Amino acid sequence: MRGEMSQKKIFLVLVAISTVSFLLHHGGHLSWTIEAFRLGCPSLRPSFFQDSSAISGSPRPRHTSVAFLKTHKTASTTVQNILFRFAERNNLTVALPVTTCDHQFCYPRLFSSHFVHPHTTPPDIITNHLRFSRSEVHRLMPNDTIYITILREPGAMFESLFSYYNQYCQSFKRVPNGSLEAFLDQPWSYYRPEEKDSMYARNTLTFDLGGDKDRPRADVATYAKRFAAEVERTFSLVMIAEYFDESLVLLRRLLSWDLEDVLYVKLNMRIPSSKSSLSDELTTKIRAWNAIDAVLYDHFNASLWRQLNALGLACVAREVQLLRRARDQLVRGCFGGRMPQLRSAAQITNKDLRPWQPSAKVGIVGYDLPTNVSKKSSGLPQDMCLKLIMPEVQYTRLLLRSQSVRYRNRFPLRSSQQTLKLSGQHRGPSAPSSTQRPSGTLGRSTRGTLRFSQRQSLSN
């Protein structure tokens, strides 16, 4: 028995020594990684223990099959960037739209696996904007996929939608002087449910999740409650934008990811002059107009806090603090020891870092990397820093190029055949129809027996 104990102690010492050596050669994360272990929160293990069953039994490996429903104006672009970078670091495949869909899966059409570029199948992760159809996403993704989404407080979200889409959504464009107050005083004077882009003007979260944004008033309360239950059955985690870091604590545990896997900077933000403050009266009107969204938010905000309480609020607070310190350390390394300054698109010299601007009335800010920071001085790869702050449109195009190259190298004959099909099928502005399925879009099911189980869509 004593001999076994001695061997175990020797083994642990060797693991500790090798761990320190590993960390010293991989980005200098020693201090906060060791502190993560010291905190001793449930499941809070530093990255170097993830594969060491000798330390804590049989810890789960990182989960790599993730479907993130990217909702509108909810900090979802920041989550998407986390997932994009995780996929690249771990050589995973991200499902991306066919080129006729641009960087979204032909939104606002209900998602179909036809909209997925064949060079990005079978996927591990899906995260670009889409209108959710559970049966279609399930058909595309692996059976063990974990479903995640994010919601935002309806008042702040609707104010952002009204500002962001004011020049696109007809329900907003016809409002005199672009007044949010005027719209909320008489929304039915401006809103047309059947119009293009009307989903931005009412119950946008519900629409993104595949639900009915225009339920009759008498049925709203019953429908909202039932719909929230359907969403809860599908999504393992519903993040809340107002508690973003706390949500990341739960996300990290759900996926068995390391702390460095969820570090981020905020993306796709408006300049302060584009934002409006909301009175309590306006917030009440917004919640009444977006009643189904309000029920969803209240339901899942309460659910988030039940999960956080079960984990232990003191533990959560410590990990949030640690996450923010690690994030600041990463960001300072990329920006020459300083926190980055937000810049307008015109001020950003690198075109790959200029965020898309919805209109002249709304400014979306981004970041620019300092030219005088080298890898040697920062200790971080320039490519990693670039992608940390890369806007959604540019990152999507970059991933499509890199994944297409990888696909062609793996399947040269199949790739040439699909190129011919795509050039003939997807010419013009319209998205591919249901009869124009590019080969390879069935995802993981093409590796073995096809999936024919058709689960009921949340849109029903």
N, C-alpha and C positions, 0 to 999 in steps of 0.2 A: 504493500500500500504506500509506504513512504517513498519507494522508488518511483511509483507512478506519479505521486505528488511532485517530486523533484523534476521529473521529466516534463510535467505540465508547466511548472514554473519556468523552466528553461525555454520551453516553447513560447510562452507568453512574452518573455524578455526578447527573444529573437523576433517575434512579431512586432513588438514595440520599436525595436531598433530599425527593422526594415521599413516600418511605417514612417518614422522620422526621416529616414534617408529618402524615401519615395516623395514625401511632401516637400522636402527641401529642393528637390529637383523638378517640382511641378507647380510652379507659380507662387510659391511662398505663402500658401494658405494654412500654414502650420498653426498659427496662433488661434484663429477662430475655429479651426477644425478640432483642435484639442479641447477648446472651451466647450464646443458642442457636446463632446463626450463627457466632460466634467459636469455639465448641467444635469445629466441623469434623467431627463424627461422621458416618458414612455416612448420607445421606438426612436429616440433621438440618438442615432449612431453616426459618427463621422464616416466619410465615404470609404476609408480604408478598411472598415469592418464589414462592409456590405457582403463581401464574399468569404468571410471567415466564420465558418460554422463552429469553429472551436471556441470562439469568444462568446457567442450568444445563441447557442443552439443552431437552428437552421433558418437564418433570416431570409426573407423573400428577396429574390433578385429584382432589379428594376423592372417595372412594368412598362412595356413599349408599345402597346396597342391602345391608342387614345383617340376618341372622337370628341373634339371640342366644338360645340355649337357657338359660333362667333356672332353674338348679338350686336346691335347697333348702339353706339355711343355709351358703352358700358366699361371702358378700359379693356375691351376684348383684344385690341391690337397689341397691347402689351403682353397679354397671355399668349397670343399667337406667336409673337417674337420669341418667347421662352420656348415654345414647342418647336419652332423652326430650328433654333440653335441646338436644342437637345437632339433633334433628328439628325442634323449634320454631324454632331460629335459622335453619335452612335451608329452612323452609317444606316439610318432608317429611311424608308420611302414615305414621302408625304404626298397624299392625293392632291393633285392640282387641276384646275379647270382646263378644258379644251380652250384653244386660243379665241374662239368665237365668243366665249363667256367672259373674256378678259380675266380679271383676277378674282372674280366671284363665280360660283357655280350657277350661272344663268339666273341669279336672283333677279326678280322675286318669284320666278317659277318654282314650284315644288321640286325639291331635289330629286334627281334621277342619276343613277350610275352612268347613264349615257353621257353626262356632262363631264366625266373624269377623263383627263388626257391619258391615252393608253400607255404612254411612257412612264406614267407615275403609278402603275399598278404592278402587283398587288400592294396596297398601301399598309403602312403601320399606323400612320397618323393622318387625320383629316382636320383642318382647322380654318379654311377660308370660308367667307360668308356663304351661307346657303339657307334656303327655307326647309326646315327639318321634315323629313319623312322617315320614320323609324324603319319601315320595311326596306326602303332603298339603301339607307346607310348600313343597316344590318347585312344586307345582301353584299355590300362592297367590303365591309371590314371583317377582321378576324372574329371568331366566336368569343374570344376572351376580352374583347374591346371594353374599355371603361369609358363611360359617357360623362362629359363635364360641360357645364355652361356657366354663364355669369349674368347677373341681373344688377340693375341700378335703381336707386330711389326714383319713382316716376316723375316727381316734380323736376329734379335736376336733369333727368334724362330727356324729358319733353322739351325743356328750355334749350338743351343742346341740339336736339333734332330740329326744332323750329329755326334755330340760327344756322345750322349746318346745311339744311336742305331748302332754305328759303327761296332759292332761285331755281329749284328743280321740281318741287312738289307743288302742283297747281292749287291744292287746298291752302297752301301758305302764300303762294304768289298773288292770289286775288285779294288778300287782306290789305286794306288801306295802310300805307306807310309801314308795312311789315310789322304791324303791332301784335305782339303776343296777347296783350290784354284784349284787343279787339276780337281776335280769334276766339278766345275763351269766353267772351261775353255772348257770342252767338255762333258757336262752331258749325251748326248745320247750315248757316248762311254761306259758308266757304267750303265745307267738306263735301266731297263726292266719293262715296265708297268705291265706285267702279273705275275711277280714274287711275291712270298710270301714276305710280309712286304714292298712292293714297295710304300705303302701309306705314309711311313715315308720320302720318298725321293722326293715327289713333291705334292704341294697343299694339305698338310695334313689337314688343317682346312676345306677345301672344302670337302674332303673325310669324315671327322668326321661328318660334317653336312648332309651327305647323298648325296653329289653332285658328279659330274664327274670331277675327278682330271686330266684327260688326254684329254681334249677337243681339237679338231683341232685348230691350230693356227688362222686360218681365222675366227673362230667363238668365240674365247676366250672373246673378249671385249663385244660382245652382250650377250653371256651366263653369264658372270660374273655379268653384270648389272641386268639381269633378276633373277639370283640366289640370289643376295643380296636382291632384293625386296621380294622374297619368304621367305627368312630367317627373314626379318623384319616383315612380316605378322604373323609369328609363334612365334617369341621370343619377349616378352615384354621388356626385357633388355638384351643388349649385353655389358658385361663388357669389359674393356680394361686393360690388365695387367700392362701397364706402368702407369696407373692412378688407381691403385687398391683401395686405400682408397676413392678416389672420387667416384668410382663405387659402393663401399659399402654404401655411403651416399644415392645413388639412390636406391640400393637394399633394404635398410632398409625402405625407404619410400614406395616403391612398395609393400612390404610385411607387412607393418605396424608393424615392429619388433622393439624391444627395442635396445638401444645402446649396452647393454651387450650381445645381441644375435649375434653380428657380430665382436666380439673381436677375435683375432687370433695371432698366431706366424707363420712365414714363414716355409713351409715344402718342402721336396724333392728338396733341393738345391745342386748344384755341388760345389766341392772344387774349389778355384780360379785357381789352376793349370790345371783344366779340361776345362777352358774357353779360347776362342780365341777372340782377338779384331778384329773388322771388319773395313776395310777401306771403304771409300765411294764407291770405284769401286766394291768391293765384295758385298756390300749391294745392289747396282744397279743390279748386276748379279743375286743375290738371288731373288730380286723382279721380274725380267724378267722371271726366271725359274718357279717361283711360282706366276704367273701373276693373277690367279683367287683369291688366298689368299690375294694378295696385294690390289686388288679392294675391297674385303670384309673388310679388315682392314681399309682402307681409308674411306670407307662408314660409318662404325660403329664408328670409332674414331670421325668423324665429328658429327654423331648422338649423341654420348655421350656428346660432348661439347655443343650441342644445348640444351640438357636437363639440363646440369649444369648451363648454362647461364640463362635458364628460371627460375631455382630455385634461382639464385643469387649467383655470385661467392664469394662474401664476406661471405654469409651465409654458403656456402659449405666449405670455408677455415676454418671458426670457428668450424664447426662440425668435419672436418678432424683433427684439432688440438685436439679437445676434445676426439675423438676416440683414437688417439695415446696416449694421457695421460692416458685414462682409460685402454688401452691395456698394457701400461708399468706398471701401478699399479697392474693389474692382474698378469702379468708375474713376477714382482718382488716378489709378494706374494707367487708364486709357487717356486721361486728359492732363497729363503732366503734373500730377499731384494736386489738382484743383477739381472742384465740382464743375460740370459743364454749364455753359451759359446757353439759354435758349435763344435761338435765332430765327428770324423770318426766312422764308424760302429764298428771297433775293440775297440775303446775307450769307447763305451757305454756298461755299465754292465748289464742293464736290456734288455733282448733279445726282449721283447715286444716293445722296442723303437728303435731297430736297423733298419734303412732303407734298402730296397732292393738295391743291387749293380748290375748295368747292366753289368759291366765287370771290369777286373782288371785295365783297362786304365781310367776308370771314377769313381771318388769317390763321393758318395752321403752322405752328412753329416746330422746329426740329433742332438738330445739333450738327456741329461740324467738328471733325477731328483736328487737333492742332498739328501743324506740319512739322513742328520741331521736336515731337516726341518719337523717339525710336524704340524699337523692341528692346534694345539693350538697356535703355534708361528706364523703361516702364516695366520690363520683365514680362510683358504680355504681347502676344502676337497681334500685329496690326489688323489682320483679318478678323480676329475675334472682336476687337473693339469696333471695327466697322459694322459688323453685323448686329452688335448690341444696340446700335442706334439707327439701323437701316429701316426706312419706311416699308409699309406692307407691299405696295405695288412693285417696287424695285426688288425686294427680297423674293417675292413670288416668281418674278421673271428669272432671277438668278437661280433659284431652285429648279425651275423647269428646264433651264439650259443644262445644269449639271446632271440632273436626273435623266434627261434625254440622252446625254452622252453615255452615261452608265448603262442605260437600257440598250442603246445601239451596240455597245461593246459586248453585251451579254447575248443579245438576240439580233444579229445583223440581218438575217433573212426576214424575220418577223417584222423588224423595224421598217424595212423598205416597203413591205406590203402594206403596213399601216399608214405609212406616209402617203402612198397612192390613194388609199381609202379616204384618209382625212382631207386630202386636197380636192377630191371629188365630192365629198359629202358635206363639208362645212364651209363651202364657198358662200360668201355673202354675210349679211349682218345677223341672220337668224340663228338661233341655237339649234343643235342637232335634234331631229325628231326622234320619237320612240322607235321608228323603223330603221334608224341610222346608227346602229350600235357599232362603234369601233371595237375590233377584237381586243380582248385583254381587259375589258372593264368590269369583269365580274369579281375582281379582287381575289381574295384568298381561296374562294370556292373553285377557281380554275386549277388549283393544285391537286384537287382530289374530286370527290363527289360534289356535284353542284348543289347549292342550297336552294331548296324549293319552299322552305318554310316562309310563309308570308305573314309577318306579324302585322297587327293592326297599326296603321299610322296614327301619330298624334293629331294629324289633321282631320281625322274623322270625327 
